[in-house]
Amino acid sequence: MNDTPLRYQSGFGNEFATEAVAGALPQGRNSPQRSPLALYPELLSGTAFTAPRAENRRSWLYRRQPSVVSGRYQLMPASAWRTGGDAVVPVPPLPPEPLRWAPFPITDAPADFIDGMHTLAANGDAEAQVGLAAHVYLATRSMARRAFVNADGEMLIVPQQGRLTLVTELGVLSVAPGELAVLPRGVAFKVELPDGPVRGYVCENYGAHFRLPELGPIGSNGLANARDFLAPVAAFEDTPGSYELVRKSSGHLWRAPMAHSPFNVVAWHGNLTPVKYDTVNFMTIGSISFDHPDPSIFTLLTSPSDTPGTANCDFVIFPPRWLVMEDTFRPPWYHRNMMSEFMGLVHGEYDAKPEGFKPGGASLHNAFVPHGPDEEAFERASSADLKPQKLEHTLAFMFESRLRFIPTMFALNSPQRDARYSDCWAGLQDRFQP
């Protein structure tokens, strides 16, 4: 990119206006007959033109060459990236049991963010714009002169090990473990690794855009605040040379040569933009009397479905927080849920699984599959002195969906799969005392 230091604009869904060169933004008209600085105007629409004004997402880009200037696309070889429930159906059918994986190792094999993407589970249908996929990325090198466009879904990136520099058409984001980034569908980007090999999680959302959840009786403040999301300012790459442009469409990866950098947007304005968020800014809500509230109070972002209150995907985090409830079992209780839950751990210890769930690993509890604290967590929580307790140095998250997740063969056959996961509940005895 040009030598502009990283700068950000705050807000989520805001209308932004930014230029890397003074005078690059036109005034009064989005597509004047002659744009300033001889730039090409290009509209990037993330919603239908006729979407309600409050829901409409789009940005005007003013670039040195339009994105139509590229070579012909060729189909790429199959990778470990899968799309939608129909593409990952295992044979034979999978029993309705809980699943868990140990941390996935980063090998020495050269792999960038695209090559290192491995789908663990998916549901829905990208063509029908419903559902999501849960991935883990294991990358050892930067993308260099390679760019990626995902036409199938919005990408929520959760780094677990190592920083990422996300170079996008609209500017640059630096994202570290403990932070997250959201990249809109259709935006070109590449991933650089300033600290070497990286590992993390991705939610590829085929459905409605992620947005902040409604707060209801919580009121006007709490959970994630729009002001704490940071969008990039305009920046463009001025280094000559060709690029490989990789596009994901209808579940396939395609590549085309490009004689110039796709990161040539000199100015832009609009509300469709990549953003980053630091989870330390999440204002947790909890009980200060008794009982353990539902985990929905930890919802950071939501992708709604056509059924009110039943999300296509909720992104939920479990950050450091105080526990002060009286006469209450404080870890998550045993439950069966009509929503399906894919969980990951960024760092620290998850209070319901102190031993078996490790950073960089994952678990999957599909609809109505029973789950809850393991035997050790139950014993400890049942006899604990209920003084105020702070959970520190921990960050877990959940992709929760109204649709069942279907694990990939990569996930089911992985040596990281814990074949004895269910044994963690085997010691829970019948203690009925009439």
Helices and strands as residue ranges (DSSP letters): E 8-10, E 16-19, G 36-38, E 40-45, E 58-63, E 74-75, G 85-87, E 99-101, E 117-122, E 132-139, E 146-150, E 154-161, E 164-168, E 171-175, E 179-183, E 189-192, E 198-205, G 216-218, G 226-228, E 230-232, E 243-249, E 252-258, E 265-270, E 275-278, G 279-281, G 295-298, E 299-303, E 313-318, E 321-323, E 340-347, E 362-365, H 375-382, E 389-391, E 395-401, E 406-407, H 409-413, G 421-425
